[in-house]
Amino acid sequence: VQLLLLTLQRRNEVFGADCSEFNLDSACWTIPAARSKNGRVHEVPLSPLVLRILKCQMDGRGFGKLFPARGAPERSLAGFT
């Protein structure tokens, strides 16, 4: 939820994010056109607080979903209503 508030991005974009979309060195998140609502690549600047959250969540991983589904790490969390 913190990432939703700090990045002002849509729920499905945050919870469907792949670790490979984040460039922590340049503090930028690139949401691919296939996952954005308007069908365009979207670049999101990342604040220092967001970078800290991402580093903790990724825990050294550079691949897979940022928020993997339990028992299916290749899939993201789902079931939000």
Secondary structure as the mmCIF struct_conf table of DSSP 4:
data_model
#
loop_
_struct_conf.conf_type_id
_struct_conf.id
_struct_conf.beg_label_comp_id
_struct_conf.beg_label_asym_id
_struct_conf.beg_label_seq_id
_struct_conf.end_label_comp_id
_struct_conf.end_label_asym_id
_struct_conf.end_label_seq_id
HELX_RH_AL_P HELX_RH_AL_P1 GLN A 2 THR A 7
HELX_RH_AL_P HELX_RH_AL_P2 ARG A 11 PHE A 15
TURN_TY1_P TURN_TY1_P1 GLY A 16 GLY A 16
STRN STRN1 ASP A 18 ASP A 18
HELX_RH_3T_P HELX_RH_3T_P1 CYS A 19 GLU A 21
STRN STRN2 PHE A 22 ASN A 23
TURN_TY1_P TURN_TY1_P2 LEU A 24 ALA A 27
STRN STRN3 CYS A 28 ILE A 31
HELX_RH_3T_P HELX_RH_3T_P2 ALA A 33 ARG A 35
BEND BEND1 SER A 36 SER A 36
TURN_TY1_P TURN_TY1_P3 LYS A 37 ASN A 38
BEND BEND2 GLY A 39 ARG A 40
STRN STRN4 HIS A 42 PRO A 45
HELX_RH_AL_P HELX_RH_AL_P3 PRO A 48 MET A 58
TURN_TY1_P TURN_TY1_P4 ASP A 59 GLY A 60
BEND BEND3 PHE A 63 GLY A 64
STRN STRN5 LYS A 65 LYS A 65
BEND BEND4 LEU A 66 PHE A 67
STRN STRN6 PRO A 68 ALA A 69
TURN_TY1_P TURN_TY1_P5 ARG A 70 GLY A 71
STRN STRN7 ALA A 72 SER A 76
#
